[in-house]
Amino acid sequence: MKFHKTFIPLILFIAVLIGVGFSFYSKLVMERPKRITIDPTLQIDPDKEYSITVWDYSFPGKVGEFSNYSEFVAAIISEFRGIYPNINISFRLFDENELKDSLHKEEPPDLLCAPYILDPNENRLMFPIGLFLNEDEKANYEVFPLEAVRIDNMIWALPRWISPTLWLGNAKLLRNAGVDLEGVLTKGWTWEEFHNTLVELEKKTSHTSTQEYGLLLPYYPLWLFQDLILNNGVPAMLSTDGQFLWDETSVRDTARFLKQLQETRGFCREPEPFYGKILHLMLTDKIAIMGRTNLPLLKELANNSRELLPLPMPHNSVKEWRIQTDVFYVSLFKNKREKGDDHLKAAAEFGKFLTTGKAAALGGELGFLSASRLDQEAAIKSINVSPLAETFLYTCLSHGITSINLPQELQEKEEKFTKEVLLPAVKELLEEKSSLEEFTVTIIDEGKERFAVQEKPNGSFGFFKRLYERFF
Amino acid sequence: MAKNKFLFLKVVLSFLLLSMILRFVVYALEVKSEFKVPDCESNRILQLKDPLMTGYDVIELEERMIELGVYSGPAFGVYDYRLAQAVTAFQGSKELEPNGIVGPETWNALAGEDSEDRPTNAKPRPKGKITLTIHVNSRTLTVYSDGEVYKRYPIGVGKASTPTPIGEWKIVHKSTGWGGGFGTRWLGLNIPWGIYGIHGTNKPWSIGRAESHGCIRMHNKDVEELFSWITVGTEVDIIGDISHIQVKDNLSPGRTGKDIVKFQMILREAGFNPGRADGRYGQQTIDAIKSLQRYYSLPVTGIAGPDEFILLKLK
C-alpha cells in the first residue's frame, strides 16, 4: 500500500490526541490520591499484645503536679493502660534528625506528636487517623485545627494543643490611654483604632523620653510587617502548593500603615538596646505593648503581674480578623512491616487519649489551649491568667486559623525570600531609602520571580480540570 | 652566588630553630601552669618567723593542738611565740626534736591515733563506667559503677569560709608524690575559679569534718585505691547547698564562676539543658538560653539578662 502524504496531518492529529489524553490521565487520575478506607467493624483484640511507639516533642518545666513533661506523659500512659492493659506504649522524646532518619529508613514511630504534620503525599506511611473517629469524636475537636489537616477529605492528624500568636499589653497603660480593653479582647481592633491608641499613649507620656517609654516594641519591624499583613486579608505568604499569595494592594496598604505607625513617637525602630529587659520594662509600666509573643510567656508572667494582657494583632477589616495559631498534632504512621489494621486502631486509640480528657486539659499547664472542646475550660483555668485575659483565650478559638506546615523546600524558599528581599526592603522603607511604590514593586516582582503566581486554570487543560472537578 | 644561596639557607634554618625553641618555651610554661600548686593546701614548714606566719594551715595546727589538749588557744591563725612554745613541748613529748618547726614528722605525730593504717576494705576496680558523687553535707564520696553504688568513702570538705565548690566537674589531672598536706595522691578537678582536687592528707583527723580550704580530703589508703580506678575525664558531681550563692548582673558567654553553676542548675530545673553545671558560660549554656528565648518568643541572643532572670524566677 502506498503511503499517501495526506495521512500526515491525520497521524499528527492522532498523536496530539493521544498525548493530551495521556497527560490528562496522568495529571488527574494517576496522581489522584488513593482513597483509603478502613473496616468500620474493626476491633482491638483484647487477647493480643500491641506495642505502640510514640515520639513526642519535649516541653520545658513542670506540668501541673508532675516535675517534668516525661513524668506527665508516663502518668497518661499508665492511665491509658488501665483501660487497655494489652496496649504497651513505648514513649520517647525525639529530635528532628532522628525523625528524618526514621522516615528515610521507613521506620517511623506509630504516633508522632509535633507542632506540625508532615506532608502525606511525601510520606506514604502516614495514615489518616481521622478514619478511626466517629462523628461525635470529630465534633469534639475545634474546627479550624481539624480542618487544616483535612486533605483529600481525610483527616491526617488529631489536634492536641493550640498556641495562639499574640501581642502582650500593659493593661494599666492601655486603660490610661482610654482603650476599651474588653472590646479589644473580644472584637479585636482595627488598624485605625490601634493607631489612635498609640497617639493617645504618646500624649499621655509626652513628658518622658522615648528611650525609656517605648510604646510599641516589636522585636523586629520586619515581624511587625508580617503580623500586619497577616491581618490584611492574606493569611500567609505562600500556599501549601507554593503559590505567592501577597498582592500589590495588601503589600502597599500594609507598608503604608507601617509608615504611619513609624511616625508616632511610640514606634520603636531599633529594639536592640532593649534586648534582655523588655519584660522588665513591661512589668515596670514602661512599655504598653510588645509583640510578637505567646501564651506560655503570658502564663509565666501571670505570677509577676495580673495587669499583663494578651492582645490581638490589629486588623484592616473585621471580616478579615484572624488570630494565627500554632497547633500541636498527633499523626499516625503505618509500619513498613505491616502489623495489621487492628494495630493502627490501637495506636489511634492512644492518639485519641492524648488529645482528649486530662491529657488535653493539662496542656493549659504548659500555656496551651486544648483542641478538645470538652476540656477547653479546664485547660484555660490552668493557664491561670486574669479573667479579662481568659476572655481573649476564648476569642482565639473563635477567630483562630492555622496553616499546615509548608513542604521543606518551600519553607527554605520562604526563609530565603524573607532574608534576602523582605528584611532589606522593610529596612529601606523605614529608613526612607525607598518609597512606598518602590517597596511594593520590589516585593511583588521578587515574589513573582521566585514563586508561582496563583492563576485560574485556563485553556483546554483548565477546561478538562474543571470538568473533572465538577464530576469527580 | 653560591655564598648567597647558603646565606638564605642559614637564615631559614635559624628561623626554624628559633621557632622550635620558642614553641618549647611556650609548652614548658603551659606545662608549668598546669602543675600549679593548688589553692586548697599548703606544704610549707611552719615556724616562728619575723614577720609572724599566718594562714589557714596555722589555724589547722592550732585547732588540732587544742583538740589534743596541748594548746589552750584561741585559734587566731598566727604562729606566735605561745604557739611555738606549745609545739616545742608537744614535739618533746613525742620524742621528736623540740625545735618548734612544724614539718611532716610533726604533722604525723599530730595525727596520733588517726593514723594512716586504717583498714580500707579494699575492692577490685569496678567493671562499669565510673562516676563519683560527693555529698558535702554527709561528707562522703560515693563511687558509682554504671550508675550503681560501688563504694563509699568518708571525706573532709571545705569549711564555711572556704567551701568545697558545688558543681559538676571532671578529673583533669592525676599525680603522685606531692606529699605533705596533699597526701600520696592528687586528682585535680576542672573548677574554673581555682585549683581544687581530691587528695590524700597528713591531717587524717580532718576526715569527716569541714576543715579544708575547699579541696576534698581522703585517707591516703582510700585515695590510692580511688586513684588506681579512675581516669582523666571521670565525672565528679559535688552536691551541696547553693542557696546562699547570689546570681546577679547580666551573665554573658565566656563568664565563669559559682553563680554560673547555680544559674546552670536553675536553667536545667526549668527544663532547658545547659549540659553539666561546670561554672562555664559556654556553648551549651548559650544554646540552653537560646532555647528558653525561643520558647518564650524573646529575642534570641544567648545572653541572660533581666528578662531571662524574671522567667527563671531569679528576680
Chai-1 contact restraints between the chains, C-beta under 6 A:
chainA,res_idxA,chainB,res_idxB,connection_type,confidence,min_distance_angstrom,max_distance_angstrom,comment,restraint_id
A,P60,B,A270,contact,1.0,0.0,6.0,A-B,restraint_1
A,P60,B,G271,contact,1.0,0.0,6.0,A-B,restraint_2
A,P60,B,F272,contact,1.0,0.0,6.0,A-B,restraint_3
A,G61,B,A270,contact,1.0,0.0,6.0,A-B,restraint_4
A,G61,B,G271,contact,1.0,0.0,6.0,A-B,restraint_5
A,Y219,B,P299,contact,1.0,0.0,6.0,A-B,restraint_6
A,Y275,B,P299,contact,1.0,0.0,6.0,A-B,restraint_7
A,Y275,B,T301,contact,1.0,0.0,6.0,A-B,restraint_8
A,G276,B,G305,contact,1.0,0.0,6.0,A-B,restraint_9
A,G276,B,D307,contact,1.0,0.0,6.0,A-B,restraint_10
A,K277,B,G305,contact,1.0,0.0,6.0,A-B,restraint_11
A,K277,B,P306,contact,1.0,0.0,6.0,A-B,restraint_12
A,I278,B,D307,contact,1.0,0.0,6.0,A-B,restraint_13
A,L279,B,D307,contact,1.0,0.0,6.0,A-B,restraint_14
A,L279,B,I310,contact,1.0,0.0,6.0,A-B,restraint_15
A,H280,B,P306,contact,1.0,0.0,6.0,A-B,restraint_16
A,T293,B,S297,contact,1.0,0.0,6.0,A-B,restraint_17
A,N294,B,S297,contact,1.0,0.0,6.0,A-B,restraint_18
A,L297,B,Y296,contact,1.0,0.0,6.0,A-B,restraint_19
A,E300,B,L311,contact,1.0,0.0,6.0,A-B,restraint_20
